[in-house]
Amino acid sequence: MNRDVRSSAQRHQMDKKRNTLKITTFQRWTRNR
């Protein structure tokens, strides 16, 4: 069970990082325009 929780938390963190990266790239793109 602990392993599942840890894996899910890691996956959540990765998704969060990916979302933030997407947002930053989008902001940069809009700013360049």
N, CA, C and O atoms as CSV, one atom per row, in Angstrom:
chain,resi,resn,atom,element,x,y,z
A,1,MET,N,N,0.839,-1.197,0.000
A,1,MET,CA,C,0.000,0.000,0.000
A,1,MET,C,C,0.879,1.254,0.000
A,1,MET,O,O,0.642,2.182,-0.773
A,2,ASN,N,N,1.883,1.276,0.862
A,2,ASN,CA,C,2.771,2.440,0.892
A,2,ASN,C,C,3.381,2.681,-0.483
A,2,ASN,O,O,3.519,3.818,-0.934
A,3,ARG,N,N,3.743,1.573,-1.140
A,3,ARG,CA,C,4.376,1.713,-2.458
A,3,ARG,C,C,3.404,2.390,-3.421
A,3,ARG,O,O,3.789,3.289,-4.168
A,4,ASP,N,N,2.133,1.953,-3.401
A,4,ASP,CA,C,1.142,2.547,-4.300
A,4,ASP,C,C,0.995,4.036,-4.015
A,4,ASP,O,O,0.954,4.853,-4.936
A,5,VAL,N,N,0.917,4.381,-2.741
A,5,VAL,CA,C,0.744,5.792,-2.381
A,5,VAL,C,C,1.942,6.599,-2.873
A,5,VAL,O,O,1.786,7.690,-3.421
A,6,ARG,N,N,3.138,6.050,-2.670
A,6,ARG,CA,C,4.341,6.779,-3.078
A,6,ARG,C,C,4.346,6.968,-4.600
A,6,ARG,O,O,4.645,8.054,-5.096
A,7,SER,N,N,4.016,5.916,-5.324
A,7,SER,CA,C,4.027,6.012,-6.789
A,7,SER,C,C,2.996,7.038,-7.253
A,7,SER,O,O,3.273,7.839,-8.145
A,8,SER,N,N,1.813,7.013,-6.652
A,8,SER,CA,C,0.784,7.972,-7.049
A,8,SER,C,C,1.245,9.393,-6.745
A,8,SER,O,O,1.024,10.301,-7.546
A,9,ALA,N,N,1.884,9.594,-5.594
A,9,ALA,CA,C,2.375,10.933,-5.229
A,9,ALA,C,C,3.418,11.382,-6.241
A,9,ALA,O,O,3.410,12.531,-6.684
A,10,GLN,N,N,4.323,10.466,-6.608
A,10,GLN,CA,C,5.358,10.826,-7.587
A,10,GLN,C,C,4.707,11.215,-8.913
A,10,GLN,O,O,5.088,12.200,-9.544
A,11,ARG,N,N,3.715,10.418,-9.322
A,11,ARG,CA,C,3.049,10.707,-10.589
A,11,ARG,C,C,2.378,12.075,-10.508
A,11,ARG,O,O,2.429,12.852,-11.461
A,12,HIS,N,N,1.753,12.366,-9.379
A,12,HIS,CA,C,1.085,13.657,-9.210
A,12,HIS,C,C,2.105,14.791,-9.328
A,12,HIS,O,O,1.846,15.808,-9.970
A,13,GLN,N,N,3.266,14.601,-8.700
A,13,GLN,CA,C,4.298,15.634,-8.753
A,13,GLN,C,C,4.750,15.842,-10.200
A,13,GLN,O,O,4.924,16.975,-10.648
A,14,MET,N,N,4.937,14.746,-10.918
A,14,MET,CA,C,5.384,14.850,-12.310
A,14,MET,C,C,4.336,15.621,-13.126
A,14,MET,O,O,4.680,16.497,-13.919
A,15,ASP,N,N,3.054,15.285,-12.921
A,15,ASP,CA,C,1.997,15.991,-13.648
A,15,ASP,C,C,2.040,17.476,-13.325
A,15,ASP,O,O,1.875,18.325,-14.200
A,16,LYS,N,N,2.267,17.774,-12.038
A,16,LYS,CA,C,2.316,19.177,-11.629
A,16,LYS,C,C,3.448,19.885,-12.359
A,16,LYS,O,O,3.272,20.985,-12.885
A,17,LYS,N,N,4.619,19.239,-12.385
A,17,LYS,CA,C,5.779,19.852,-13.069
A,17,LYS,C,C,5.460,20.066,-14.539
A,17,LYS,O,O,5.762,21.119,-15.101
A,18,ARG,N,N,4.849,19.062,-15.158
A,18,ARG,CA,C,4.537,19.170,-16.584
A,18,ARG,C,C,3.552,20.324,-16.815
A,18,ARG,O,O,3.697,21.090,-17.768
A,19,ASN,N,N,2.551,20.439,-15.937
A,19,ASN,CA,C,1.574,21.514,-16.086
A,19,ASN,C,C,2.242,22.874,-15.952
A,19,ASN,O,O,1.972,23.783,-16.737
A,20,THR,N,N,3.104,23.012,-14.967
A,20,THR,CA,C,3.780,24.302,-14.767
A,20,THR,C,C,4.645,24.609,-15.986
A,20,THR,O,O,4.701,25.753,-16.438
A,21,LEU,N,N,5.316,23.594,-16.515
A,21,LEU,CA,C,6.172,23.811,-17.687
A,21,LEU,C,C,5.312,24.284,-18.861
A,21,LEU,O,O,5.678,25.218,-19.574
A,22,LYS,N,N,4.169,23.628,-19.050
A,22,LYS,CA,C,3.277,24.008,-20.137
A,22,LYS,C,C,2.849,25.464,-19.979
A,22,LYS,O,O,2.859,26.229,-20.943
A,23,ILE,N,N,2.476,25.838,-18.766
A,23,ILE,CA,C,2.015,27.210,-18.504
A,23,ILE,C,C,3.136,28.202,-18.788
A,23,ILE,O,O,2.913,29.230,-19.427
A,24,THR,N,N,4.335,27.896,-18.317
A,24,THR,CA,C,5.465,28.818,-18.520
A,24,THR,C,C,5.753,28.970,-20.008
A,24,THR,O,O,5.980,30.082,-20.485
A,25,THR,N,N,5.745,27.870,-20.737
A,25,THR,CA,C,6.021,27.945,-22.174
A,25,THR,C,C,4.928,28.757,-22.862
A,25,THR,O,O,5.215,29.551,-23.757
A,26,PHE,N,N,3.682,28.561,-22.448
A,26,PHE,CA,C,2.571,29.306,-23.048
A,26,PHE,C,C,2.730,30.798,-22.764
A,26,PHE,O,O,2.557,31.629,-23.655
A,27,GLN,N,N,3.063,31.129,-21.513
A,27,GLN,CA,C,3.247,32.545,-21.160
A,27,GLN,C,C,4.375,33.156,-21.983
A,27,GLN,O,O,4.254,34.275,-22.480
A,28,ARG,N,N,5.478,32.413,-22.125
A,28,ARG,CA,C,6.614,32.917,-22.886
A,28,ARG,C,C,6.193,33.149,-24.337
A,28,ARG,O,O,6.555,34.156,-24.946
A,29,TRP,N,N,5.419,32.198,-24.886
A,29,TRP,CA,C,4.987,32.315,-26.269
A,29,TRP,C,C,4.117,33.558,-26.432
A,29,TRP,O,O,4.299,34.323,-27.378
A,30,THR,N,N,3.166,33.763,-25.507
A,30,THR,CA,C,2.274,34.931,-25.601
A,30,THR,C,C,3.079,36.214,-25.435
A,30,THR,O,O,2.808,37.212,-26.102
A,31,ARG,N,N,4.060,36.188,-24.553
A,31,ARG,CA,C,4.864,37.388,-24.325
A,31,ARG,C,C,5.657,37.719,-25.587
A,31,ARG,O,O,5.755,38.884,-25.973
A,32,ASN,N,N,6.222,36.695,-26.231
A,32,ASN,CA,C,7.013,36.941,-27.444
A,32,ASN,C,C,6.124,37.537,-28.544
A,32,ASN,O,O,6.579,38.354,-29.344
A,33,ARG,N,N,4.877,37.124,-28.573
A,33,ARG,CA,C,3.967,37.664,-29.577
A,33,ARG,C,C,3.660,39.103,-29.219
A,33,ARG,O,O,2.907,39.768,-29.930
